[in-house]
Amino acid sequence: MTTKTVTIQNTVGLHARPATFFIQKANFYKSTIMIEKGTRRANAKSLLGVLSLGIEKGHDITIRAEGIDEAEAVEGLADLLLNGFND
């Protein structure tokens, strides 16, 4: 299992459009991917799951992946969260 914690930087957090981009990228990978905020966890490939976490700017989330491409998945998703959204 590979994990990484990142702080959300984009102004709207992980809602609507950014969540859709995040989920599309997560679905590119074969690994099982979960994101965590505090004690809550959601499937990173589920729009409802991601939105249910209520992730806003400044929140820390942990990305966990397990599978054949877990390291690439965690790094790719972390990079998207830190650098990939145009506010």
N, C-alpha and C positions, 0 to 999 in steps of 0.2 A: 504494500500500500504506500502511496505517495501522498503527502499533504503539504499544503502551503496556506499561510494566513496572509490576507491582504486587507488593506483599508480602502473602502470605496471612495473614489476621488470625484466622479462625475456629479454634477449639481443635482440631478434628479434621482440619484441612487440607482437601484436596479428595478425599475418600474417600466411598464409598457414597452416602448421601443428598445431600450437597452436590454431588458430581460429577454426580448425576442431574439436579439443578436446573440446574447449569451447562450441561449438554449440551442439556437442553430449551430453554433460552434461546438457546444457540448455533444450534440448529436453526430458530429463529424467523427468523433472518437468511438472506439469499440468498448473501451473500459466502462465499468460502472462508476458513475461520478455522483457524488453527493456534495452539497454545500451546507455549511452550518453557521448559524448566527446564535451565539449564546448556547443555550441548551437545546435549541430547535434545529432540526435537520430536514432537508428536502432533496429529492431527486433533481439533479441539475439539468435533466432532460425534460422536465415537466414544467410548463408555464404556470399552472396553478400552484405547484409546489414552490417554485421560486418566488412568485408574487406573494404567497402566503407568509413568507418570512418578513415582509415589510422592510426590506433593506434600503437604508437611506445613506446619503453622503456622510462620511465619517465613521460608519459602522465597520467593524472588523468581521470578516467572514473567513471561514476555513474551507478550502476546496480539498476533497478527498477523492482519490481515484484508485481503483483496483482493476488490473487487467493488463492485457498485452501492451497497450500504449499509455499506461498510467502517467509516466513522467512527462511525456509530450502533452497529454491532456491537461495536467495541472499547470504546466508552464504556459501553454497556449491560452488557457482560460484566465490565468493570473495576468498575463500580458494584456489581454483584452480589457480586463477590469481596470488595469492601471493606465493603459495608454490608448485603448482602441475606440473610445467614445468621443465624438466631437460635440462639445456642449454648445 
